Amino acid sequence: MPPRERNRVNNEADPTFTAAVAQAVADLLPTFTARITDEIRQNENNGNNDNRRNARRV
């Protein structure tokens, strides 16, 4: 039986990469949260049905 080919996906997390991703998310999260909150407020203030429908769409 020939040797199994190794899966291309590395299932073991590289701690350096994991830390870098965690730091990037931590850095960006406040900005994203503020933008989403502002957009929700704008949609609520506009009273536009299309905007409200789109704001709830995920």
VONUTI-195559 format. One line per field, with one value per atom (N, C-alpha, C, O, CB): residue number from 1; residue in one letter; y, x, z. Coordinates in Angstrom, 2 decimals. Glycine has a CB too. Example, Ala and Ser with C-alpha at 12.3 -4.5 7.8 and 13.67 -1.06 7.14 Angstrom:
2
k = 1 1 1 1 1 2 2 2 2 2
r = A A A A A S S S S S
v = -5.69 -4.50 -3.30 -3.32 -4.47 -2.25 -1.06 0.03 1.14 -0.60
u = 13.19 12.30 13.20 14.24 11.31 12.85 13.67 12.90 13.41 14.08
w = 7.80 7.80 7.80 8.46 9.05 7.08 7.14 7.87 8.04 5.72
% end
This chain:
58
k = 1 1 1 1 1 2 2 2 2 2 3 3 3 3 3 4 4 4 4 4 5 5 5 5 5 6 6 6 6 6 7 7 7 7 7 8 8 8 8 8 9 9 9 9 9 10 10 10 10 10 11 11 11 11 11 12 12 12 12 12 13 13 13 13 13 14 14 14 14 14 15 15 15 15 15 16 16 16 16 16 17 17 17 17 17 18 18 18 18 18 19 19 19 19 19 20 20 20 20 20 21 21 21 21 21 22 22 22 22 22 23 23 23 23 23 24 24 24 24 24 25 25 25 25 25 26 26 26 26 26 27 27 27 27 27 28 28 28 28 28 29 29 29 29 29 30 30 30 30 30 31 31 31 31 31 32 32 32 32 32 33 33 33 33 33 34 34 34 34 34 35 35 35 35 35 36 36 36 36 36 37 37 37 37 37 38 38 38 38 38 39 39 39 39 39 40 40 40 40 40 41 41 41 41 41 42 42 42 42 42 43 43 43 43 43 44 44 44 44 44 45 45 45 45 45 46 46 46 46 46 47 47 47 47 47 48 48 48 48 48 49 49 49 49 49 50 50 50 50 50 51 51 51 51 51 52 52 52 52 52 53 53 53 53 53 54 54 54 54 54 55 55 55 55 55 56 56 56 56 56 57 57 57 57 57 58 58 58 58 58
r = M M M M M P P P P P P P P P P R R R R R E E E E E R R R R R N N N N N R R R R R V V V V V N N N N N N N N N N E E E E E A A A A A D D D D D P P P P P T T T T T F F F F F T T T T T A A A A A A A A A A V V V V V A A A A A Q Q Q Q Q A A A A A V V V V V A A A A A D D D D D L L L L L L L L L L P P P P P T T T T T F F F F F T T T T T A A A A A R R R R R I I I I I T T T T T D D D D D E E E E E I I I I I R R R R R Q Q Q Q Q N N N N N E E E E E N N N N N N N N N N G G G G G N N N N N N N N N N D D D D D N N N N N R R R R R R R R R R N N N N N A A A A A R R R R R R R R R R V V V V V
v = -1.17 0.00 1.24 1.33 -0.01 2.20 3.41 4.28 4.23 4.23 5.06 5.93 6.94 7.41 6.67 7.25 8.23 9.61 10.01 8.23 10.33 11.71 12.55 12.38 12.26 13.45 14.30 15.34 15.92 14.99 15.55 16.54 17.93 18.24 16.51 18.74 20.08 20.98 21.92 20.71 20.71 21.55 21.19 20.02 21.40 22.20 21.97 22.09 23.18 22.99 20.97 20.96 21.41 21.61 19.59 21.55 22.01 23.51 24.00 21.27 24.23 25.68 26.13 25.64 26.29 27.06 27.67 28.76 29.70 28.27 28.65 29.63 31.07 31.99 29.28 31.27 32.62 33.19 34.34 32.64 32.37 32.79 33.06 34.06 31.73 32.16 32.31 33.61 34.32 31.11 33.91 35.15 36.37 37.37 35.17 36.31 37.43 37.68 38.82 37.17 36.61 36.75 37.31 38.20 35.39 36.81 37.31 38.80 39.55 36.51 39.22 40.63 41.48 42.57 40.83 41.00 41.74 41.90 42.97 41.02 40.84 40.91 41.88 42.70 39.50 41.81 42.72 44.17 45.06 42.36 44.42 45.78 46.30 47.48 45.83 45.43 45.85 45.85 46.57 44.98 45.07 44.90 46.22 46.43 43.96 47.10 48.35 49.19 49.81 49.17 49.22 49.98 49.38 50.10 50.01 48.07 47.41 47.61 47.88 45.92 47.48 47.65 49.07 49.25 47.35 50.06 51.45 51.69 52.36 52.40 51.15 51.33 50.68 51.28 50.75 49.48 48.78 49.54 49.70 47.32 49.99 50.74 52.02 52.35 51.06 52.74 53.97 53.70 54.45 54.66 52.63 52.32 51.94 52.33 51.17 51.20 50.85 52.11 52.26 49.87 53.02 54.28 55.08 55.64 55.12 55.15 55.88 55.25 55.96 55.91 53.94 53.25 53.50 53.69 51.75 53.51 53.78 55.22 55.48 53.51 56.15 57.56 57.87 58.76 58.43 57.15 57.40 56.93 57.54 56.71 55.88 55.35 54.77 54.65 56.41 54.42 53.89 52.38 51.70 54.29 51.86 50.42 49.59 48.54 50.09 50.06 49.30 49.18 48.12 49.96 50.27 50.22 49.30 48.57 51.63 49.34 48.47 47.01 46.17 48.78 46.71 45.32 44.87 43.76 45.17 45.72 45.36 45.27 44.48 46.37 46.06 46.04 44.71 44.25 47.19 44.08 42.81 41.62 40.53 42.65 41.83 40.71 40.29 41.13 41.09 39.02 38.50 37.64 37.10 37.69
u = 0.85 0.00 0.91 1.84 -0.97 0.64 1.48 1.23 0.16 1.19 2.22 2.04 0.92 0.72 3.35 0.20 -0.89 -0.31 0.69 -1.77 -0.97 -0.55 -1.00 -2.10 -1.14 -0.15 -0.48 -1.52 -1.44 0.79 -2.47 -3.50 -2.86 -1.96 -4.59 -3.31 -2.76 -3.06 -2.32 -3.28 -4.15 -4.55 -3.72 -3.62 -6.06 -3.14 -2.39 -3.36 -3.81 -1.20 -3.66 -4.64 -4.06 -4.80 -5.23 -2.76 -2.13 -1.93 -1.28 -0.78 -2.47 -2.39 -0.98 -0.38 -3.41 -0.47 0.82 0.58 -0.16 1.49 1.19 0.93 1.24 0.54 1.74 2.26 2.59 1.49 1.09 3.93 1.01 -0.07 -1.35 -2.03 -0.34 -1.66 -2.86 -2.80 -3.80 -3.01 -1.65 -1.48 -1.63 -2.23 -0.12 -1.07 -1.17 -2.62 -3.06 -0.30 -3.35 -4.76 -5.57 -6.40 -5.35 -5.32 -6.02 -5.75 -6.66 -5.61 -4.52 -4.18 -4.85 -5.34 -2.66 -4.87 -5.53 -7.02 -7.58 -5.31 -7.65 -9.08 -9.31 -10.23 -9.63 -8.49 -8.63 -8.45 -9.14 -7.61 -7.53 -7.29 -8.45 -8.79 -6.00 -9.07 -10.11 -11.51 -12.39 -10.10 -11.74 -13.08 -13.73 -14.90 -13.03 -13.04 -13.69 -14.14 -15.21 -12.74 -13.34 -13.71 -14.94 -15.87 -12.55 -14.95 -16.10 -17.36 -18.44 -15.83 -17.22 -18.37 -18.93 -20.14 -17.98 -18.05 -18.50 -19.19 -20.22 -17.31 -18.66 -19.28 -20.65 -21.60 -18.38 -20.76 -22.04 -23.06 -24.21 -21.88 -22.63 -23.53 -24.00 -25.18 -22.84 -23.09 -23.46 -24.44 -25.40 -22.22 -24.22 -25.13 -26.51 -27.52 -24.56 -26.57 -27.87 -28.60 -29.80 -27.69 -27.88 -28.50 -29.01 -30.11 -27.51 -28.22 -28.65 -29.90 -30.83 -27.53 -29.93 -31.10 -32.33 -33.43 -30.84 -32.16 -33.29 -33.77 -34.98 -32.91 -32.85 -33.21 -33.83 -34.66 -31.99 -33.43 -33.96 -35.40 -36.19 -33.11 -35.75 -37.09 -37.38 -38.54 -38.09 -36.35 -36.49 -36.64 -35.77 -35.27 -37.75 -38.00 -36.93 -36.55 -39.34 -36.42 -35.38 -34.13 -33.51 -35.04 -33.75 -32.55 -32.74 -31.83 -32.19 -33.92 -34.16 -34.11 -33.55 -35.52 -34.69 -34.67 -33.24 -32.86 -35.52 -32.43 -31.04 -30.20 -29.27 -30.42 -30.51 -29.74 -29.91 -29.00 -30.15 -31.08 -31.33 -30.83 -30.68 -32.79 -30.58 -30.15 -28.74 -27.85 -30.21 -28.55 -27.23 -26.70 -25.60 -27.29
w = 0.00 0.00 0.00 0.80 1.23 -0.90 -0.95 0.28 0.88 -2.24 0.66 1.84 1.58 0.46 2.18 2.64 2.52 2.27 2.86 3.79 1.37 1.14 2.32 2.86 -0.20 2.70 3.84 3.42 2.34 4.40 4.28 4.04 3.95 4.73 5.15 3.01 2.85 4.03 4.32 1.57 4.71 5.84 7.06 7.44 6.13 7.67 8.89 10.06 10.40 9.04 10.67 11.75 13.09 14.05 11.89 13.15 14.38 14.30 13.38 14.63 15.25 15.24 15.61 16.56 16.21 14.83 15.12 16.18 15.92 13.81 17.35 18.42 18.01 18.44 19.64 17.19 16.75 15.87 16.03 16.00 14.94 14.06 14.87 14.65 12.98 15.78 16.61 17.40 17.50 17.56 17.96 18.73 17.83 18.23 19.44 16.62 15.69 15.28 15.20 14.45 15.01 14.64 15.81 15.62 14.19 17.00 18.19 18.40 18.75 19.44 18.19 18.35 17.28 17.58 18.30 16.05 14.97 15.24 15.04 13.62 15.69 16.02 17.16 17.11 16.39 18.18 19.33 18.90 19.40 20.42 17.97 17.49 16.65 16.72 16.67 15.85 14.92 15.52 15.04 13.71 16.54 17.09 17.53 17.22 18.25 18.25 18.65 17.45 17.49 19.51 16.40 15.20 14.54 14.19 14.20 14.37 13.76 14.60 14.07 13.56 15.90 16.79 16.67 16.61 18.25 16.65 16.53 15.19 15.15 16.68 14.12 12.80 12.74 12.23 11.70 13.26 13.24 14.09 13.69 13.76 15.27 16.15 15.47 15.54 17.48 14.83 14.13 13.00 12.82 13.57 12.26 11.16 11.68 11.09 10.32 12.76 13.35 13.80 13.57 14.55 14.44 14.88 13.69 13.74 15.69 12.62 11.43 10.84 10.44 10.38 10.78 10.23 11.09 10.56 10.11 12.39 13.28 13.13 13.16 14.75 12.96 12.83 11.47 11.37 13.04 10.43 9.10 8.98 8.25 8.05 9.67 9.57 8.20 7.81 9.89 7.47 6.12 6.21 6.74 5.22 5.68 5.77 5.09 5.60 5.16 3.95 3.25 4.10 4.16 1.91 4.77 5.60 6.80 7.18 6.07 7.39 8.54 8.13 8.84 9.18 6.97 6.51 6.26 6.63 5.22 5.64 5.35 6.61 6.67 4.40 7.62 8.86 9.59 10.28 9.78 9.43 10.11 9.32 9.86 10.40 8.04 7.20 7.58 7.71 5.71 7.75 8.13 7.02 7.13 9.45
% end
